[in-house]
Amino acid sequence: MNAFGLTQIALILSSTTMISSLQCNHLPLQRRKVIENSLQLLDKMGEKFPQQCLREKMPFRFPTQVLQPRQKETVGVAIEEIFQHIFYIFSKNLTLAAWDGTALDQFQNGLYLQIEQLEACVIKKHIQHCWSKEVSRLILKKYFQKIDCFLKDKQYDLCSWEISRAEIRRCLQLIDKMTRKL
């Protein structure tokens, strides 16, 4: 390959890196918009919280320590992990949820796109270091497993989905609150 061809490849690679860096720099603003939109879609998916489900509420207790701002990048990694868990839960047996399908699809699509953007930025910034990574991941996994087991134990009935939807709403509100502090 001649020097001109190598120069063209170098220019393409550097502009791709610059464009993706710009996207990563705007990620906190995008994330706030995604969270805001996700909260609206969670509301739109279903009606008000059913009164008959109040007695079944569970104290899941979101582990806020995983969002404590050590570095912006580590919080981004934690949020990516949280979004992946939420996406997984809302990709399960939703037949008894009785939610607006369009709002649910939009909610899932928004999470998926945000996960892809976060993954790209995390990889580009080489944040695969230990962000207390394994400890935080295990804490998050345990939290989301509680929700998942609750849904399974209740056989994915209407109340279990409504309680899970309310919990995910609280989770997203906490993420929003923490990211605004950064």
C-alpha positions in Angstrom: 0.0 0.0 0.0 1.4 3.4 -0.9 1.8 6.4 1.5 -1.3 8.1 0.1 -3.5 5.1 1.0 -2.1 4.9 4.5 -2.7 8.6 5.0 -6.3 8.2 3.9 -6.8 5.3 6.4 -5.2 7.3 9.2 -7.5 10.3 8.5 -10.6 8.0 8.5 -9.6 6.4 11.7 -8.8 9.7 13.4 -12.1 11.3 12.3 -14.0 8.2 13.5 -12.2 8.5 16.9 -13.0 12.2 17.1 -16.6 11.7 16.3 -17.0 8.9 18.8 -15.2 11.0 21.4 -17.7 13.8 20.8 -20.5 11.4 21.3 -19.0 10.1 24.5 -18.6 13.7 25.7 -22.3 14.3 25.2 -23.2 11.0 26.9 -24.3 12.5 30.3 -26.7 14.8 28.6 -28.0 12.0 26.4 -28.3 9.8 29.5 -30.4 12.3 31.3 -32.7 12.5 28.2 -32.9 8.7 28.0 -33.7 8.5 31.7 -36.3 11.2 31.4 -37.9 9.5 28.4 -37.7 6.1 30.1 -39.6 7.4 33.2 -42.3 8.9 30.9 -42.5 5.5 29.1 -42.8 3.6 32.3 -45.7 5.8 33.3 -47.3 5.5 29.8 -46.9 1.6 29.8 -49.4 1.1 32.6 -52.1 2.7 34.6 -51.8 3.9 38.2 -50.3 1.4 40.6 -53.1 -1.1 41.4 -54.4 -0.8 45.0 -54.7 -4.6 45.3 -50.9 -4.9 44.8 -50.0 -2.6 47.8 -49.8 -5.5 50.3 -47.3 -7.4 48.0 -44.7 -4.6 47.9 -41.1 -5.7 48.4 -38.2 -3.7 49.9 -35.6 -4.3 47.1 -33.3 -1.5 48.3 -31.3 -0.2 45.4 -27.5 -0.2 46.2 -26.7 3.5 45.9 -23.1 2.9 46.7 -22.5 1.7 43.1 -23.3 5.2 41.9 -21.1 7.1 44.3 -19.0 9.4 42.1 -15.4 8.3 42.3 -14.9 9.1 38.6 -17.4 9.9 35.9 -16.3 6.9 33.9 -16.9 4.5 36.7 -20.4 5.8 37.3 -20.9 5.4 33.5 -19.8 1.7 33.7 -22.2 1.2 36.7 -25.1 2.8 34.7 -24.4 0.6 31.7 -24.6 -2.4 33.9 -27.9 -1.2 35.5 -29.4 -0.6 32.0 -28.4 -4.1 30.9 -30.1 -5.6 34.0 -33.3 -3.5 33.4 -33.3 -4.5 29.7 -33.0 -8.1 30.7 -35.8 -8.0 33.2 -38.1 -6.1 30.8 -37.4 -8.7 28.1 -38.9 -11.5 30.1 -42.4 -13.0 30.3 -44.5 -9.9 30.0 -47.8 -11.6 29.0 -49.6 -10.8 32.3 -48.3 -7.3 32.6 -51.1 -5.8 30.5 -49.0 -2.8 29.5 -49.1 -0.6 26.4 -47.0 -2.5 23.9 -45.8 0.5 22.0 -44.5 2.2 25.1 -42.8 -1.0 26.3 -41.1 -1.4 22.9 -39.9 2.3 23.0 -38.7 1.8 26.6 -36.7 -1.3 25.5 -35.3 0.3 22.4 -34.2 3.4 24.3 -32.4 1.2 26.9 -30.8 -0.9 24.2 -29.5 2.2 22.3 -28.1 3.7 25.5 -26.4 0.4 26.4 -24.7 0.3 23.0 -23.5 3.9 23.3 -22.2 3.4 26.8 -20.4 0.2 25.8 -18.7 2.0 22.9 -17.5 4.8 25.2 -16.5 2.4 28.0 -14.4 0.4 25.5 -12.9 3.5 23.9 -11.8 4.9 27.3 -10.5 1.5 28.4 -12.5 1.5 31.6 -12.3 -2.2 32.0 -10.1 -1.6 35.1 -11.5 -2.7 38.4 -13.8 0.3 39.2 -14.4 -1.9 42.3 -15.9 -3.4 39.2 -16.4 -6.9 40.4 -17.8 -5.9 43.8 -20.1 -3.4 42.2 -21.2 -5.8 39.6 -22.0 -8.4 42.2 -23.9 -6.0 44.3 -26.0 -4.9 41.2 -26.5 -8.5 40.2 -27.8 -9.4 43.6 -30.2 -6.5 43.6 -31.6 -7.3 40.1 -31.7 -11.0 41.0 -34.1 -10.1 43.9 -36.4 -8.5 41.4 -36.1 -11.4 38.9 -36.7 -14.0 41.6 -39.7 -12.0 42.9 -41.2 -12.0 39.4 -40.6 -15.8 39.0 -42.0 -16.6 42.5 -45.1 -14.6 41.6 -45.2 -16.3 38.2 -45.0 -13.0 36.5 -48.4 -11.9 37.6 -49.8 -8.4 37.2 -48.9 -7.3 40.7 -45.3 -8.5 40.5 -44.8 -6.6 37.2 -46.4 -3.5 38.7 -44.2 -3.7 41.7 -41.1 -4.3 39.5 -42.1 -1.3 37.3 -42.3 0.9 40.4 -38.9 -0.3 41.6 -37.3 0.3 38.2 -38.8 3.8 38.2 -37.2 4.5 41.6 -33.9 3.0 40.3 -34.0 5.4 37.3 -34.8 8.4 39.5 -31.8 7.6 41.7 -29.5 7.3 38.6 -30.9 10.7 37.4 -30.3 12.3 40.8 -26.7 10.9 41.0 -25.7 11.9 37.5 -27.0 15.4 37.9 -24.4 15.8 40.7 -21.5 14.8 38.5 
